[in-house]
Amino acid sequence: MKEIKSNPEENTKREQSSLKRIGNFIKEARLSREQSIEELASDLKIGSHQLKAIEDGNEEELPEKVFVKAMVRRISQKLKLDTEFIMNELKTERQEIKIDEIVEEVAKKTNKTRQSKDLSPVGFFIFILISGLFGLIASSLIFNLFSDSSQNQTPKQELIKKTK
């Protein structure tokens, strides 16, 4: 299995990919209604530079994600788009980040298990040795119990015969 390395540029592309998809969707809807960025921005009372940044998927020019979500919701409602679909698309970036984190954790765990497997033949031999000793002790105890009970039954049987 290949060693997985995290590339920060790749992560930022994935983070922005959902915003870019939404931005393209908004841009297409705005252009189909033949509205300019300035017209739509003034109708929504947001900055035209912010609307342009959303359409371009440029997070650096935007405020915090909470405000971006509110703006995207208002824009999609104004353009009469499927707001629920767009908001779900905006949430997918978090899932992608979590997937990357999970992949990194799994890679770390597999490396640790590979290191522990190097010692496994010695551990396996010790396990077999200990289980053999436990088996020997248990079988000798059980043998002694049965042999004691068979010796104790003989006098009882003699007593039964005497009473008849």
Stockholm file with secondary structure:
# STOCKHOLM 1.0

chainA/1-164         MKEIKSNPEENTKREQSSLKRIGNFIKEARLSREQSIEELASDLKIGSHQLKAIEDGNEEELPEKVFVKAMVRRISQKLKLDTEFIMNELKTERQEIKIDEIVEEVAKKTNKTRQSKDLSPVGFFIFILISGLFGLIASSLIFNLFSDSSQNQTPKQELIKKTK
#=GR chainA/1-164 SS CCCCCCCHHHHHHHHHHHHHHHHHHHHHHHHHTTCCHHHHHHHHTSCHHHHHHHHHTCGGGSCCHHHHHHHHHHHHHHTTCCHHHHHHHHHHHHHHHHHHHHHHHHHHHHHHHHHHHTTHHHHHHHHHHHHHHHHHHHHHHHHHHHHHHHHHHHHHHHHHHHHC
#=GC SS_cons         CCCCCCCHHHHHHHHHHHHHHHHHHHHHHHHHTTCCHHHHHHHHTSCHHHHHHHHHTCGGGSCCHHHHHHHHHHHHHHTTCCHHHHHHHHHHHHHHHHHHHHHHHHHHHHHHHHHHHTTHHHHHHHHHHHHHHHHHHHHHHHHHHHHHHHHHHHHHHHHHHHHC
//
